Amino acid sequence: MKGRWRVFRHEAGRKAGPAPWVYVALFVTSLAVGFWSAREFGSVAVWLSNGIMAAALLQLHRREAIGVLLACFAANLINNVFRGDPGIFLWLNAVLNMGVAVITAVLARRFCGAALDMRRPVRLIRFTLLAAVPAVLASAAVALGVMNALNPMTPTMLLFFVQTYVSVEFLGVMLITPALLMFARAYRFRGMSRASRHEAALLIALSVGVTVLTFWQSSAPLQFLTMMPLLLIALRLSPPTTAAAVLVTAVLCGALTLTGHGPVHLTQLSADPALAGAPEMMRRLIVLNVFLTCIVITALPISTVVTERRRLESRLRARTLAAQDARRRAEHAAEARGRFLALMSHEMRTPLNGVAGFADLLAARPDLDPEAVRQARQIRRSSDGLLMLVEDVLDFARDDATLSPEPVALGEVVEDALKPSLDALEAKGLSLRVETLLVPGARHMADRRVLRQALHALISNAVKFTDRGGVEITVRERGDRIALRVADTGRGLDPAERDRLFQAFEQADATLCRAHEGAGMGLALASRNVARMGGTIEVQGGEGCGAAFTLVLPLARAADAPAPEPEPPTEGGRTPRVLVVDDHPVNREVARVMLEAFGCEVAEAIDGVEAVAAAGAEAFDLVLMDVRMPRMDGLEATRALRAGGLTTPIIAMTADAMPEDVARCLASGMDAHMAKPISQTGLLRVLNQALTAEDEAAVRAA
């Protein structure tokens, strides 16, 4: 609290405003003008000296401020000597002047903040009501108390002197102190003016001209005209300029009034015998001071309000531009991240297609011994596990909430999610029980990949943390929802671990000698995927008694599965002709060998240009189209083929497997999407669907 009631400015504060000698010069000038005015006209229109000292105290550091106070006090005493003040009044006047300055400065620093920022209207109001008014009233109480004690006055005369003293002192403080504070911190008002320099000069000249014309004549009470240009200045220019214009107006009005000009002299003074001893000019100056006070408390607040609004608008514009720029950068970053993830997905799937495809082909060769077949199948399972890990990482980084629901058989999804964990199950000697308690052939609307990822994470964890016993997977209906439960007989759950089970990259055992592998990402991804599907995960189990995770999902019922797909084409049947379009020779070879194993006749094209030419020259039953190819990509080739009237099914066989990639393929005219790496089972399903659709179309045409 002591620091908030300090008199002098903090030594670490930024220096601002004029040098100390300038304040002394202004103070001496004010004394000289007051001395001349009192001698020539018997009264003083405005007393600026106290406001000048208050501004010096608020602006200067301790040593400089004390020097200015002492110099001003000495100048005040000398002025009092020349003025002929008797006895105690020689000292009282100087002490009261210094008292007004000190009290004003202390209260202003306490209630207006250390920064003394007069840009804000609330600071100006606090300075007026909580600093200037109390200081002037305290000085008036002491001065008039002493005067009345030495020379008792009537109540009417005492009230008159109170009005005169307060109006002169208050107007002086309000005119000069805020103006000097604003001038000292003019840098805070840069860019706040709406007017050009020419307009500013014109407005100031207009204000001076109107003031002179209004107060030079004494035939009409037109003093209100002086307010008009000042309001324009307050609305168009900065507060320092407005304060300067108000100060110039006050000086002109006071000088012209003292010399007998102006509408103030048109005021009809009441004939009060109790005020017979009061100078007539002093009585008229009260009217002038009230008028000037109205100007001050109108023009300066309006200027600060307008300036504050401009400042807030400027900050709002700057923040809006910054927010828009940040949004653009975020959008660009998101686009770049999306392109990067799509590229990584494509580049990782392409070699995996060769690994998985040739592993399937090797496992299907009849001349291999059982051990070689087992190893080939192990390669396939490992590639499937790697693919799932890649998809999990990319999907987690992508953070996409888009779902692509399709009719799926939940039992098949469970089998897909289970495949990467089968080797670990066999190696540990664990039992496995999969029970699908649904209507035979029932299908539900779900995003196959999202659901598979969630199930894979739970199954992988169940196998990983189970050393004895087995894993049980159950699919059943629970009211209008589907419950997929994965239970194990492993080490169970530590209650302290439950809170961080679904956090990314968290692991139950993160030490270097841990017994289990993993990135700590599976359950976090499972939790997010379940939330995307509008479901919940229920967790059961305690330490040492196994664990059970149940996915409860609102999956809508879809149409039941169609009749079993036909067997692969035989030699006695029609030989399907398939066009494989891919720029990668390994991918073409994998697809060709798989299709030829089904009895298909295969033609190849290395890009979209060759595909369009081949499909235009020969008839095919199916086109397997890659997307990313040189010269002409698969999307453009598909559009060209559809534009040429081709109705043959075109299936995207691509490593672009993001949801937006699927949508882009379908929008180009493709009939379906098959993500790499491909499998014999998946390829057979696509082939049968294409042939069945073609046969049905032929029957309808007949």
BAGU-894718 format. One record per atom (N, C-alpha, C, O): z, x, y. Coordinates in steps of 0.1 Angstrom, whole numbers, plus 5000, padded with zeros to 4 digits. Layout:
BEGIN
ZXY...
This chain:
BEGIN
500050084988500050005000500050095013499550055023500650215012500750295024499350335028499050335040498450365019497050405023496350285029495350315037496650165026495950045031496450015045495749935052497550075050498050045063497850175072498550185082497050265068496950395076496250365089495550275091496550455098496050455112494750525113493750475118494650645107493450725109492550725096492950675086491350765099490350765088490650865078491250975082490350845065490550935055489751065057488551055061490351175055489651305058488351325049487451395054488351255038487151265029486051175033484951175027486351085043485350985046484151045053484251155059483050975052481751025058481851015073482150915078481451125080481351125094480251035099479151045094480550955109479450865114479850845129480950855133478850805137479050765150478950885160478751005155479250865172479050975182480251075182481251055174480051185189481151285190482351235197482251135205483451305196484651255203484551245218485051155224483851345224483751345239482951215244483151175255482051165235481351045239482350925241482150845251483250905232484250805233485050825246485350725253485450945249486150965261485350935274485850875283484050975273483150945284483050795286483050745298482850725275482750575276484050515282483950425290485150565277486450515282486550535297487050445305486250655302486350695316485450605324485750555335484250585319483250495326483750355327483650295338484350305316484950175317486050165327486150065334486950265327488050265337487450265352487950195360486350345354485850355367485250225371485350175383484550155362483950025365485049925368484949845377486049925360487149835362487849865375488249765382488049995379488750025392487849975403488449915413486549995402485649955413485649805414485649745425485549735403485549585403486849525409486749435416488049585405489249535410489349555425489949475432488849675430488949705444488049615452488349575463486749595447485749525455485949375454485749305463486249325442486249185439487649125436487749005434488649205434489949155431490149115417491149055414489249145408489349105394488349195386487449255391488549185372487749255363487149155353487849065348485849155352485149055343485449085328485748995321485249205324485449245310486149375309485849475317487149395300487849515299487449585285487949545275486549675286486049735274486849855269486649905257487749915277488350035273489150035260489050125252489849925258490649915245489749915233490049975223488649845234487649835223487049975220486750005208486850055231486350185229487350275221486950345212488550275225489650345218489750305203489950385194489650175201489750125187488650175179488850215167487450175184486250225177486450375174486150415163487050455183487250595181488250615169488050705161489350535169490250545158489650515145489950575135488750415145488150375132487050475127486850475115486550545136485350635133485750775130485250845122486750825138487050975138488151005128488950925124488151135124489251185116490551205124490451195136491651235117492951235124492951325137493351275147492551455135492751545147491851495158492251495170490651465155489751415166490151285172490151275185490651195164491151065169492351085178492451025189493351175174494451195183494051265196494551225207493051355196492551415208491951315217492251315229491151215212490551115220491651025226491550985238492650985218493750895223494550965234494750905245494851095233495551165243494751175256495251155267493451205254492551215266492451085273492451075285492250975265492150845271493450795278493450735289494550825272495850795278496050865291496550805301495650995292495751075304494851015315495250995326493650975311492650915320493250785325493050755337493850705317494450575321495550595331495650525340496450695329497450725338496950765352497450715362495950845352495350895364494750775372494850755384494050685364493450565370494550475376494350425387495650465369496750385374497350445387497750365396497350575388497850635400496950605412497450565423495650625410494750595420494750445424494550415436495050355414495050215417496350175424496350065430497350265423498550235430499550145422500250065429499550145409500450065401501850105404502150225403502750015406504150055410505050075397504850005387505950165398507050185388506550185374505750255369507250085366507050075352505550045348505150075337504849975357503449935354502550055353501450045347502950165359502150285359501950335344500950375340503050325336503050355322502750245313502150255303503250125317503150005308501649975305501249945294500849985316499449955314498750045304497950005295499050175305498450275296498950255281498250265272500250225280500850205267500250085260499950085248500149975268499649855262498149865258497749815248497349935266495949965262495950035249495150005240496750145248496750215235497250135224496750145213498250045227498749955216497749865211497649845199496949805220495849715215494849795206494449735196494549915210493549995202494150025188493450015178495450065188496050115176496249995166495849995154496749875172496949765163495649705158495449675146494649705166493249655162492749745151492249695141492849875152492349965142493049955129492449955119494449945130495149935117494849805110494649805098494849695117494549565111493149565106492849505095492149615113490749625109490649705096489949665087491349815095491249895083491849825071491449845060492949755074493649685063492849565058492749545046492249485067491649355062490149365062489549275056489549465067488049475067487549575058486349595057488449645051487949745041487749885047487549895059487949985039487750125044486350155049486250235058485350085044483950115048483650045061482650085067484449945065484149885078482749835079482049855089482249775069480949725068480749595075481049495070480249605087480049485095478749405092478349315099478049455081476849375077477249245072476449145073478449225066478749105060479549015069480449055076479148885070479848795080481348785078482048775087481748795065483148775063483948895069485148875073483349015069484049125076484149105091485249135097483149055097483249025111484248915115484948925125484248815106485248705108486748765106487548725114486948845096488248905095488648995106489748995111487649075111487949155123488349075135489249105142487648955137487948875148489348805147490148815156489648745136490848665134492048745130493148715134491848855122492948925117493249065124494249125121492349105133492549225139492549215155493549245161491449165160491349155175492349055181493049085190492348935175493248825181494748865180495348855190495248915168496648955168496949065178498049065184496149165179496349275188496449235202497349275210495449155207495449105221496649015223497249025234497048925214498148835216499448915217500348885225499649025209500849105209500849175223501949175229499749235228499749295240500049205252500749235261499449085251499648985261501148935262501748915273501748925250503148885250504048985257504948945264503849115254504649215260504349225275505349225283503049235279502749245293503249135302503949155312503049015298503448895306504948875305505548825314505548915293506948905293507648995303508648955310507149125304507649215314507449165328508349165337506149115331505849065344506748945348507248935359506948855339507748735342509248775343509948715351509648885336511048925338511248995351512348965358510349065356510449135369510149035381510749045391509248945379508848855389508548715383507448685379509648635381509448505374508348415380508248405392507548355371506448275375506648135370507348105361505948045376505947905372505247895359504347975356505547795351504747775338503247775340502547825332502847705350501347695353500747825356499747865350501447905364500948035368500948135355500048215353502048115348502148205336501048175326500448265320500748045324499648005315498348055320497448095312498148055333496948105339496748255336495648295332497848325338497748475336497548505321496848595317498148415312497948435298496448415294495848495287495848315300494448285297493548395302492648445296493848445314493048555320493148685312492148745309494448715309494648845302493948835288493248935284494248735280493748725267492148715267491548785259491548645276490148635276489448765280488448805274490048835289489448965293489549065282488649135278490749075276491049175266490249145253489649235247490349015249489648985236488149005237487549055228487548955249486148975250485749115250484749155245486549205256486249345256486249405242485349485239487249375234487349425221486149375212485549455205485849245214484749185206483349235210482449235202483249275222481949315227481649465223480549485218482549545224482249695222482649745208481849835203483749705202484149765189483149735178482649835172482749605175481749585165480449655168479749705159480049655181478749725185478849875181477849925176479949945185480050085182480050115167479450205162480750025159480750045145479350025139478950095130478649925144477249905139476350015143475550065135476550065155475650185159475950305151475050375147477250325147477550445140476950435125476650535119476850315120476250295107474950225107474650135099474150265117472850205118471950225106471050145103472250335098471450365086471550245076470750225067472650175077472850065067471949945070471749855062471449945082470649825087469149865087468349785092468749975081467350015081466549915073466949875062465449875078464549775071465049635071464449545065466149605079466649475080465949385090466049265091465249455100464649385110463249325106462549385098463049195109461749135106460749155116459549125114461049205128460149215139459649365140460349455136458449375145457849515148458549565161459249495168458249695164458849755176458349675188459149655198457049645189456549565200457249435202457649395213457449365191458149235192459549255196460049175204460249355191461649385194461749415209462649355216460849495215460849525229460649405237461249385248459649315233459449195240460649095240460949035250461349085228462448995228463649045237464248965243463849185237464849235245464549215260465449175268463249245264462849215278462949075281463349045293462648985272462848845275464248805277464548725286465148865269466548835270467148885284467848815291466749005288467149055301466548975312467248945321465248935311464648855322465348725323465548685334465548655312466148525313467548525318467948445326468348635314469648645319469748675334470448605342468848765339468748795353468348665361469048635371467348595357466848485364467948375364468048305374468648355353469648245352470848275361471348185367471348405361472548435368472248485382473148515390470948495386470748535400470748415409471048425420470348295403470348175411471648105410472448125400472048025419473247955420473047805423473947735428471847755419471547615423471647525411471747405413471547575399471547485387472347555376472247675374473147475368473947525357473147555345473147475335472347655345471447685334471847805325471047865319473147835325473647945317473247935302473248035295473147815297472747795283471447855279471147885268470547875290469247935287469448085282468548135275470548145285470748285281470848295266470548395260471348185260471548185245470248185237470248245226469248135243467948115235467348245231467148265219467048345240466548465235467448545226467048625218468848535229469748605220469748555206469848625196469548425204469348365191468148415184468148445172467048435192465848485186466048635182465548675171466748705190467048845186467948845174467748935165468948755173469748755161469048725148469348775138468048635150467248595138466148695134465848705122465648775144464548865141464949005140464249085133465949055147466349195147467549215140468149125134468049345139469149385132470449365140470349355152471649355133472849335140473149445151473649405162472849575149473149665160472349635173472849645184471049595171470249555182470849425189470849415201471249335180471849215186473149245193473349185204473949335188475149365195474849435209475549405219473849515209473449585221472949485231473249485243472149385227471649275235472749195241472749155253473749165233474849085238475649165248476149105258475849295246476549375255475849385268476449375279474549405268473749405280473849275288473949265300473749165280473849035286475249015293475348965304476349065286477649045292477749125305478349085315477249255305477249335317476549275329476949265340475349215326474549155336475149025342475249005354475648945332476348825337477648855345477848795355478348955340479548995348479249045362479949015371478249135362477949195375477449095385477849095397476549005381475948905390476948805394476948755405477948765385478948675388479948735398480348665408480248865396481248925406480548935420481248935430479248955420478548965433478248825440477648815450478748715433478648585439477448505435477148405440476748555424475548485420475848415406476948435400474948325403475048265389475648125389476348085398475448055378475847915376477347905375477947795376478048015372479548005371480147965384481147895384479547995395480047955408479847815411480347755421479147745403478947595404480047515398480147395400480947585391482147525385483047465395483447545404483447345394484347285403485847315398486247265388486547395406487847435403488847325408488747265419489847295399490847195403491747245414492147365414492147155423493047195434494447185429495147085431494947295423496247295418497147385427496947505428498147315434498947405443499647515436500047615442499947495423500647605415499847725414500347835411498547715415497647825414497047875427496047945428497747835438497247865451497248015453496448075461498148095446498248235448497248315440497148435441496548245430495648315421494248325428493748235434493648445427492348465433491348375427491348345415490448315436489448225432488448285422488048225412488148415424487148485415487748495401487048485391489048525401489748535388489648405380489548405368489848295387489748165381488348135375488148085365487348175383485948155379485648245367484848215358486148365367485848465356486348415343485748455332487348325343487748265330486648185324486448185312485948115332484748035328483648125322483148105311483448235329482448335324482848395311482048415302484148435310484648495297484548395285484148435274484848265288484648165277483248155273482948155261482348165283480848155280480448275272479748265262480848395276480448515269481148525255480448575246482348475254482948475241482148385231482048415219481648265236480848185228479548255223479148235212478948335232477848405229478148505218477348525208479248575220479648685210479848625196479348675186480648515195481048455182479948375176480048315165478748355184477648285178476548385174476048385163476148475183475048565181475348665170474548685160476448735170476748835160476948775146476348835137477648665144477748615131476348565125476048595114475548505134474248465129473448585125472748585115473548695133472748815130473248875116472348915108474548875114475048935102474648845090474448895079474748705092474348615081472948635077472548645065472048645087470648655084470348795078469548805068471048895083470849025077471349035063470749095054472448975060473048975046472048895037471848935026471448795042470548715034469348805031468848805020468848875041467748965039468049075029467249115020469249125030469749235021469749185007469349244997470349065005470449004992469048974986468748994974468148924995466748894990466149024986465449034976466349134994465749264990466249314977465549364969467649294975468149344962467649254951467449304940467549124953467049034943465549074939465249074928464749104950463449144947463349274939462649294929464249364943464249494936464749474922464149534913465749394920466249374906465249294898465049324886464549204904463449124897462349224893461849214881461949314902460949404899461349504888460649534878462649544889463249634878463249554865462949614854463649434865463749354853462349334847462149344835461449304856460049284851459449414845458849414835459849524852459349654847460049684833459449734824461349664833462049684820461549594809461349634797461149474813460549384802459249434798458949434786458449474807457149534803457249654794456549664784458249744798458449864790458949824776458549884766459849724776460349674763459249614754459149634742458349534761457249474754456349584749455849574737456049684757455249794753455849864741455149904732457149884742457849954732457849874719457649934708458049744720458049654708456649654702456449664690455549654711454249664706453949794699453349804688454449904705454250034699455050044686454550104676456249994685456949994673456249904662456249944651455749794666455049704657453849774651453549774639453049844660451849924655452350034646451650064636453450104650453850214641454250164628453950224617455050054627455550004615454349954606454349974594453449884613452249844605451449954599451049954588451350064607450650184603451350244591450750294581452750254593453550314582453450234569453350294558453450104571453350014559452050044552451950054540450950054560449650074554449550204548449050214537449950314555449850444549450650474537450350554528451850404536452650414524452150334512452250374501451650214515451150134504449850194498449550174486449050254506447750304501447950404489447350384479448750514491448950594479449750534468449450554456450650434471451350364461450450274452450650254441449350234459448350154451447750234440447550184429447450364443446850444432447950474421447650474409449150504426450250534416450450414407450450434395450750304413451050184405449850134397450050094385448650144402447450094395447150174383446950124372447150304385446850394373448050384363447750404351449250364368450350354358450150224349450350234337449650114356449349994348448250024338448349974326447250094342446050124334446450204322446050184310447350314325447750394314448650314304448450334292449550234309450350154300449650064291450050024281448450024296447649924288446649994278445949924271446550124279445650194269446150184255447350214252445350144246445850134232445950264225446650274214445350374230445450494223446650584226446750694221447450534235448650614239449850584229449950474224450650684227451750664218452850594226452750584238453850534219454850454226455550524237455950464247455850654235456650724245455850744258456350724269454450764257453650774268453550644275453550634288453450534268453450404274454750374282454750324293455850414275457150394282457250474295457750424305456750594295456750674307455750614318456150614330454650564313453750504323454450374330454350354342455150304321455850184327456950224336457250164346457550344333458650394341458050434355458650414365456850494355456150524367455950404376456150394388455450294369455250174376456550114382456550074393457550114374458850064379459350144391459850084401459250274390459650364401458850334413459350334424457550314412456650284423457050154429457050134441457350054421457849924426459149944434459349874444460050024428461350044435461050114449461750084459460150214449459850284461459250184471459550184483458350094466457650004475458749904481458649874493459649864473460749774478461549844489461949784499461849974486462650044496461850064509462450044520460550094508459750104520459749974528459849974540459549864520459449734527460849694533460849644544461949734527463249704532463449784545463849724555463049914545463249994557462349944569462849924580461149914566460249864576460649724581460649704593461049634572461449504577462749514585462849444595463649604581464849614589464649664602465149624612463749764603463349824616462549724625462649724637461849644618460949554625461749434632461449394642462849394625463749294630462949164634463049114646462149114625461248994628461948874622462448884610461948764629462548644624461548544619461848434615460248584618459148504614459248484599459348584591459048364594458948334579457648284576456948214584457148314564455948264558456148184545455948244535456648064546457047994534455847954526454747914532455947954513454847914504455547854492456747884489454847774484455447724471455647834461454747904458456947854457457247964448458147914437458847814439457947974425458847944414460048044415459748164414461247994417462348084419462548174408463048284410462248134395462448224384461548344385461948454381460348324390459448444392459948534402459848654401460548474413461048564424462248644418462348764421463048584410464148654404463648774395464148884395462648744387462048854379461448964387461649084384460848934398460249034407461449124413461349244414462549054417463649124423464349204413465049304416464249164400465049234390464349364384464949454379462949364385462249474379462749614382462849694373462949644395463349784398464649824392464949944392465449734388466849764383466849764368467949784362465749734361465749724347466149854340466849864330465549964345465750094339467250134340467850184330467850104352469250134353470150054344471150104339469749924342470449844333470349904319471449904312469249944314469049994301469850124300470450154289469750214310470450344309471950324308472550404301472450224315473950204314474350124302475550114299473450064295473749984284474349854288475249794281473949794300474549674305473749554299472549564297474449444297473849324293473249254305473749274316472249174303471649094314471448954309470948924298471848864318471648714315471048654327471648654338469848594326469248524337469048374332468448344322469648284340469648144337469148064349469748064359467947994347467347914357467547764353466847714345468547704360468947564357468147474366468847394373466847484366466047394374465047324366464847354354464447214371463447144364462247234360461847304369461847234348460747314344459447294353459047184355458947404358457747394366458047364381457147354389459347354384459747324398459447444407459647554403458947414419458747514429459347464442459547354445459647564450460347544463459647624474459047724472459747574486459147634498460047754502461147724507459547874502460347984505459348104509458248104504459848194517459148324519459448414507460548464506458448434499458648514486459248644489460248684483458648724499459148854501460548864507461348944502460848774516462148774522463248734512464248804511462948634503463948594493464048704483465148734478462948774479462948874469463748994474464549054467463649024487464449134493465949114492466749194488466348984496467748954495468248954481469349014479467548904471467948904458468049054452468949084445467049124456466949264451468149344455468749424448468549324468469749394473471049364465471849444461471149234462472349194454472349244440473349284434471149234433471049274419471249424419471849474410470649504428470749644428472149684429472649784422472949624438474349654440475149624427476049694423474849504421475549464409475349574398476349604392474149614396473949724386474549854390475149924381474449884402474950014407476450034405476950134401477249924408478649934407479249874394480449844394478449854384478949814371478649914361477549964359479749964354479650064343479750004329479250054320480449884328480649824316480449674317480649614328480049614307479849464307478349434310477449474303478149354321476749314324476649244337477549234345475449194339475049124351474548994347473748974338474948894355474548754352473848694365474448704376472648644363471948584375471748434371471148404361472148344380472048204378471348134390471748164401470448044387469747974397469947824394469647774383470547754403470847604401470747534414470847594425470647404413470747314425472247294429473047274420472547284442473847254446473647144457473447184469473647024453473346914463471846924467470946924459471646934481470346944486469947094488468947124495470747184482470447324484470247394471470547344460469847524472469647604460470647714460470747784471471347734449472347844448471847944439471547914427471748074443471248184435472448284434472848344444473048284422474348364421474048494413473448484402474548604418474448734411475948784409476648814418476348784396477748824393477648944384476748964376478749024385478849144377480249164372481149094377480449254363481749294357482149424362482849504355481749464374482049604379483349614385484349544382483449714394484749754399485349654409486449664413484549554413485049454422484949494437484249584441485749414445485649434459487049474465488049404461487149574473488349604480488449514492487449504500489549434494489649344505489349414519488849354528489649544520489449614532487949634535487549664546487149624524485649654526484949534530483749544534485449414528484649294530484149274544483049224547484949324554484549304568483249384572482549354581483049494564481849584567480849584556479949664556480949484547479949484536478549464541477549524536478349384551477049344556476649414569475749374576477249534572476849614583475849714578475949764567474949744587473849834583474349974581475250024589473950044571474250184568475650204564476150314565476350094561477750104556477750114541476950044534478650194535478750214521480250214517481150264524480450154505481850154500482350294498483550314501481550384494481950524492480850614499479750624495481250664511480350744519480650894518480150974526481450934508481751074507480651154500479651094495480651284501479651374496479651364480478551394474480751334474480851334460480751194454481251164443480251104462480150964457479250954444478451044442479550854436478850844424477650754425476850744415477450684436476350584437475450624449475950674459474150604447473150634457472950514465473350404462472150534476471750414485471950454499472650544503471150374507471250404522472250314529472350324541472850224522473850134528473150024537473749974546471949984533471149894541470849764534470549664540471049754521470649644513471349514517470749414519472749514517473449394520473249354535473249234538473049444544472749414558471449334559471349234566470449384552469149324551469249184544468649094549469949184533470149054526470848954536470348834536471848994543472548904552471548844563471548724566470748934568469848894579468748804573468348704579468248834561467248754555467748614552467048514554468948604547469548474544469748394557469548274557470148464567470348394580469048344585468948234591467948424583466648374587466148254580465548164586466548244568466248124560467148004562467047904555468148024570469147914573470147894563470747784562470447994555471447984544472648074547472848124558473548074537474748154538474948234525474348214515475848334526476148424514477648404511478548424520477948364499479348344495479748464487479048514478480948524490481448644483482648604475483648554481482748644463483948624454484248754447483348834445485448764443485948874435486948964442487148954454487749024434488749114439488649254433487749274425489549344436489449474432489649484416490749434412488749544409488849564395488549444386488649454374487949334392487649224384486249174387485949054385485349254391483949214393483749144406484749124414482449124409482149054422481048964419480248974410480948864428479848764427479348724441480148694450478048734443477448704456476548584453475748584444476648474461475848354459475048324472475648314483473748324471472948284482472748124481472348074471473148064492473047914493472047884503472247914515470847834499469647824508469147684508469147614498468747634520468147504521466647514519465847504528466247524506464847534502464247394499464747334489463247354506462647224503461847234490461247334487461847124483461047104471459547104474459147024482458847174466457347174467456747114455457447074446455447094455454747044444454947124431455047254433455147064420455347144408454147234405453047214409454447334397453447434393452247364386452547274378451047404388449847354381449947394366450747464362448947344359448847374344448647524343448247594352449047574331448847724329447447774332446447704329447447894338446147944342445347984329445848014319444047974331443148004319443248154315443648234323442948174303442948314298441848394305440948334311441948524305440948604311439548574305439448534293438448594313437148564307436848644295437248764294436248584285435848654273434348684273433648644282433948754263432548794262431648674260430548674265432148564254431348454252431148364264430248284265432048384274431948304286431048364297430448474295431148304308430348354320431048474325432248484326430248574328430748704333430848694348429848694355432148704353432248694368431748824374431948934369431148804386430748924394431648934406431748834414432249054408433149074418432649194427432249294422432849174440432449284450433749344455434549264461433949464453435249534457434849624470433949704469435449594481435149654493436349734498437349684501436249874498437349954502436850094505435950144498437350154515436850294519437550404511437050514511438550364503439350464496438750464481438950364475438250574476437650574463438750544452438350484442439950594454440950564443441250414442441350364431441350354454441550204454440450134447440650034440439150174450438050104443438050134428437750034420438450254424438450284410439550194403439350144392440750184409441850104403441349964401441549904390440749904412440349764411439249754401439249654393438249844401437149834391437649834377437249754369438449934373438949944360439749824355439549774344440549774364441349644361440449534359440549454349439449514367438549404366437649414354437349314347437149534351436349554340437149524327436549474317438449544327439249514315439249364313439549324302439049284324439049144322437549094319437348974318436649184318435249144315434449114327433449044325434849164338434049134350433049234353433149354348431949194360430949294365431349324379431449234388431449454382431949494395430949574403430249664398430849534416429949614425430949664436431949604439430549784442431449844452430749864465429549874466431549854476431049884490432149964497433349934495431750054505432750144511433150104525434150154531432450004531432949944544432349814546431649754537432649754558432149614561430649604562430049504558429949714567428549704568427849694554427049604552428249774544427749764531428149634524427349574517429349584527429749454522428849334526428449254518428549334539427749224544426349234538425749134534425849354537424449374531424549334516423549274511425549374508425549344494425749194492425149144483426649134499426848984497425648904501425448794496424848964510423648894514422548904504421648824504422549014497421449044487421748984473420848954466423048974469423348934456424448824457425148804467424548754446425548644445426748694438426648764427427948674443429248714437430148594436430048504443431048604426432048504424433248524432434048434435433548654436434748684443434448814451433748904446435048824463434948944471436448984474437148914480436749114470438049174473437749264485437149364484438349224497438049294509439249364515440249314518439049504517440049574525439949544539438849484544440949574547440949544562440549664570439649654578441249774568441049894576439949974570440150044560438749974576437650054572436750104583436750044594436050214582435250264593434050174595433650094586433350194606432150134610432349984612432249934623432749904602433049764603434249734595434249754583435349674601436549644593436349514585435349444587437349494577437249374568437249244575436649144571437949234587438049104594436649074600436248964599436049174606434749154612433749124601432849034603433749194590432849164579433049024574432048954571434248974573434448834568433848734578433248644574434148754591433548664601432048664600431448564601431448784598429948794597429448714585428448644585430148734573429748664561429948514562429048434558431048464568431248324570430148264580429648154578429848344590428848294600427448284593426648204597427248374583425948364575425948254565424948244558427048184563427048064554427548104540427448014531428148214538428748254525429948164523430948164531430048104511431248024507432048094496433048034492431548204491432348274480433748304485433948344496434748294476436148324480436248474484435748564477436848494495437148634500438648654500439348584507439048754493440548784492440848914499440149014496441748914508442149044514442949124504443949084499442449244501443149334492443449454501442649554502444649454508444949544518446349594518447249534513446549714525447849764526448549714539449749744542447849634547448349564559449049444554448449334551450449444553451149344546452149274555453049194550452149294568453049224577452649084578451449044576453548994582453248854583452048824593451148744590452048904604450948884613449648924607448548884611449649024598448449074591447948964582446648934582448848894575448348784567447748674575446648624572448348634586447848534595446448574601445548494602446348704604445048754610443948744599442848714602444248774587443248764576442748624574441548594572443748534573443348394571442548334582441648264580442948384595442248334606440748384607439948314612440548494600439148554601438248474591437048494591438848394582438048324572438248364558437648314549439248454555439548484542440348374535440948294542440348364522440948254515442348294511443148194509442748414509444048454505444348594508443448674512445548644506445948774510446648834498447548774492446248954494446949024483447349164488446449244491448649194488449049324494449049434483449349404472448649554488448749664479450149714478450849694488450549774467449749804455449549684447450449604445448349674441448049564433448449584418448649704414448549474411448949484397447949404389447249324394447849434376446949364367447249214367446349124367448549184367448949044367448548974379447948864379448849034391448448974403446948964405446448864410446249064401444749054402444148944393443248884396444748934381444248834372444548694378443748604376445648674384446048544390444948514401444448404402444648614409443748584420442348554415441648464420441948624404440648604398440548464392439548394394441548424385441548294379441548184389440848084388442348194400442348094411440948084417440447974420440348204420438948194426437948134417437148044422437948164404437048104395437247954393436347874392438547914392438847774391438447694403437847584402438647754415438247684427436747664428436247564432436047774423434547764423434047664414433147594417434647654402434247564392434447414397433647324395435647394403435947264408434947224419434547104420434547324427433547294438432247254432431547164437431847324421430547294415430547154409429547084409431747114403431746984397431646874407430946774406432346894419432246804430430846794435430346684439430146904436428846904441427846834432426946764436428146844418427246774408427546624409426846554401
